[in-house]
């Protein structure tokens, strides 16, 4: 019987997808800012980069929080998910 839940895997996959989409958009906007010599567009790219970093850390912590418990962390690593949720709020 197959009893574990795949919801955490789906969430992590969705965060990864959004992270890479946002990072790609950030690169495109930054190149557009350079080509048009627009500091406003480049500033928007820096803002988008901050969003990408936030999403990337949430993705990392989502994956890290799925690690099983051990002798040092008897409840596992799920507390990382709380911090990861704070990253994207």
Short mmCIF file of the C-alpha atoms (twelve columns), coordinates in Angstrom:
data_MODEL
# 
_entry.id   MODEL 
# 
loop_
_atom_site.group_PDB 
_atom_site.id 
_atom_site.type_symbol 
_atom_site.label_atom_id 
_atom_site.label_alt_id 
_atom_site.label_comp_id 
_atom_site.label_asym_id 
_atom_site.label_seq_id 
_atom_site.Cartn_x 
_atom_site.Cartn_y 
_atom_site.Cartn_z 
_atom_site.pdbx_PDB_model_num 
ATOM 1  C CA . UNK A 1  0.000  0.000  0.000   1 
ATOM 2  C CA . UNK A 2  1.176  3.494  -0.824  1 
ATOM 3  C CA . UNK A 3  0.383  5.763  2.113   1 
ATOM 4  C CA . UNK A 4  2.672  8.795  2.114   1 
ATOM 5  C CA . UNK A 5  1.593  12.178 0.850   1 
ATOM 6  C CA . UNK A 6  3.027  13.783 -2.314  1 
ATOM 7  C CA . UNK A 7  1.757  17.269 -1.471  1 
ATOM 8  C CA . UNK A 8  5.187  18.380 -0.192  1 
ATOM 9  C CA . UNK A 9  6.806  17.195 -3.440  1 
ATOM 10 C CA . UNK A 10 4.233  19.099 -5.512  1 
ATOM 11 C CA . UNK A 11 4.721  22.262 -3.444  1 
ATOM 12 C CA . UNK A 12 8.477  22.087 -3.807  1 
ATOM 13 C CA . UNK A 13 8.168  21.502 -7.547  1 
ATOM 14 C CA . UNK A 14 5.816  24.485 -7.891  1 
ATOM 15 C CA . UNK A 15 8.149  26.761 -5.943  1 
ATOM 16 C CA . UNK A 16 11.047 25.621 -8.138  1 
ATOM 17 C CA . UNK A 17 9.071  26.383 -11.286 1 
ATOM 18 C CA . UNK A 18 8.147  29.864 -10.081 1 
ATOM 19 C CA . UNK A 19 11.738 30.479 -8.955  1 
ATOM 20 C CA . UNK A 20 13.179 29.660 -12.386 1 
ATOM 21 C CA . UNK A 21 10.480 31.614 -14.212 1 
ATOM 22 C CA . UNK A 22 11.093 34.660 -12.037 1 
ATOM 23 C CA . UNK A 23 14.863 34.337 -12.383 1 
ATOM 24 C CA . UNK A 24 14.547 34.108 -16.168 1 
ATOM 25 C CA . UNK A 25 12.295 37.146 -16.213 1 
ATOM 26 C CA . UNK A 26 14.807 38.998 -14.030 1 
ATOM 27 C CA . UNK A 27 17.609 38.281 -16.501 1 
ATOM 28 C CA . UNK A 28 15.475 39.402 -19.444 1 
ATOM 29 C CA . UNK A 29 14.489 42.640 -17.680 1 
ATOM 30 C CA . UNK A 30 18.103 43.352 -16.713 1 
ATOM 31 C CA . UNK A 31 19.280 42.854 -20.308 1 
ATOM 32 C CA . UNK A 32 16.435 45.089 -21.495 1 
ATOM 33 C CA . UNK A 33 17.536 47.757 -19.024 1 
ATOM 34 C CA . UNK A 34 21.102 47.569 -20.270 1 
ATOM 35 C CA . UNK A 35 20.072 47.745 -23.933 1 
ATOM 36 C CA . UNK A 36 17.792 50.727 -23.384 1 
ATOM 37 C CA . UNK A 37 20.148 52.373 -20.891 1 
ATOM 38 C CA . UNK A 38 17.255 52.677 -18.434 1 
ATOM 39 C CA . UNK A 39 18.087 52.803 -14.754 1 
ATOM 40 C CA . UNK A 40 14.388 52.424 -13.909 1 
ATOM 41 C CA . UNK A 41 14.203 49.090 -15.717 1 
ATOM 42 C CA . UNK A 42 17.479 47.935 -14.161 1 
ATOM 43 C CA . UNK A 43 16.153 48.919 -10.721 1 
ATOM 44 C CA . UNK A 44 13.087 46.800 -11.420 1 
ATOM 45 C CA . UNK A 45 15.403 43.925 -12.339 1 
ATOM 46 C CA . UNK A 46 17.188 44.282 -8.990  1 
ATOM 47 C CA . UNK A 47 13.803 44.230 -7.262  1 
ATOM 48 C CA . UNK A 48 12.896 41.078 -9.201  1 
ATOM 49 C CA . UNK A 49 16.248 39.552 -8.211  1 
ATOM 50 C CA . UNK A 50 15.273 40.038 -4.562  1 
ATOM 51 C CA . UNK A 51 12.035 38.189 -5.250  1 
ATOM 52 C CA . UNK A 52 14.014 35.407 -6.927  1 
ATOM 53 C CA . UNK A 53 16.317 35.111 -3.907  1 
ATOM 54 C CA . UNK A 54 13.297 34.874 -1.630  1 
ATOM 55 C CA . UNK A 55 11.706 32.175 -3.775  1 
ATOM 56 C CA . UNK A 56 15.025 30.322 -4.033  1 
ATOM 57 C CA . UNK A 57 15.465 30.246 -0.271  1 
ATOM 58 C CA . UNK A 58 11.865 29.075 0.176   1 
ATOM 59 C CA . UNK A 59 12.504 26.283 -2.354  1 
ATOM 60 C CA . UNK A 60 15.726 25.262 -0.604  1 
ATOM 61 C CA . UNK A 61 14.061 25.242 2.812   1 
ATOM 62 C CA . UNK A 62 11.094 23.311 1.437   1 
ATOM 63 C CA . UNK A 63 13.451 20.589 0.186   1 
ATOM 64 C CA . UNK A 64 15.547 20.714 3.353   1 
ATOM 65 C CA . UNK A 65 12.451 20.414 5.541   1 
ATOM 66 C CA . UNK A 66 11.607 17.054 3.970   1 
ATOM 67 C CA . UNK A 67 14.710 15.397 5.414   1 
ATOM 68 C CA . UNK A 68 13.858 12.640 7.912   1 
ATOM 69 C CA . UNK A 69 14.548 12.867 11.628  1 
ATOM 70 C CA . UNK A 70 17.845 11.722 13.140  1 
ATOM 71 C CA . UNK A 71 19.472 11.571 16.584  1 
ATOM 72 C CA . UNK A 72 20.235 15.293 16.598  1 
ATOM 73 C CA . UNK A 73 16.925 16.507 15.131  1 
ATOM 74 C CA . UNK A 74 14.394 14.109 16.608  1 
ATOM 75 C CA . UNK A 75 11.437 15.919 15.008  1 
ATOM 76 C CA . UNK A 76 13.170 16.231 11.656  1 
ATOM 77 C CA . UNK A 77 13.845 19.426 9.779   1 
ATOM 78 C CA . UNK A 78 10.295 20.650 9.286   1 
ATOM 79 C CA . UNK A 79 10.965 23.883 11.203  1 
ATOM 80 C CA . UNK A 80 12.790 25.092 8.099   1 
ATOM 81 C CA . UNK A 81 9.429  25.186 6.348   1 
ATOM 82 C CA . UNK A 82 8.225  27.848 8.793   1 
ATOM 83 C CA . UNK A 83 11.162 30.100 7.891   1 
ATOM 84 C CA . UNK A 84 10.696 29.301 4.209   1 
ATOM 85 C CA . UNK A 85 7.093  30.451 4.411   1 
ATOM 86 C CA . UNK A 86 8.258  33.708 5.931   1 
ATOM 87 C CA . UNK A 87 10.583 34.221 2.969   1 
ATOM 88 C CA . UNK A 88 7.774  34.425 0.437   1 
ATOM 89 C CA . UNK A 89 5.155  36.276 2.452   1 
# 
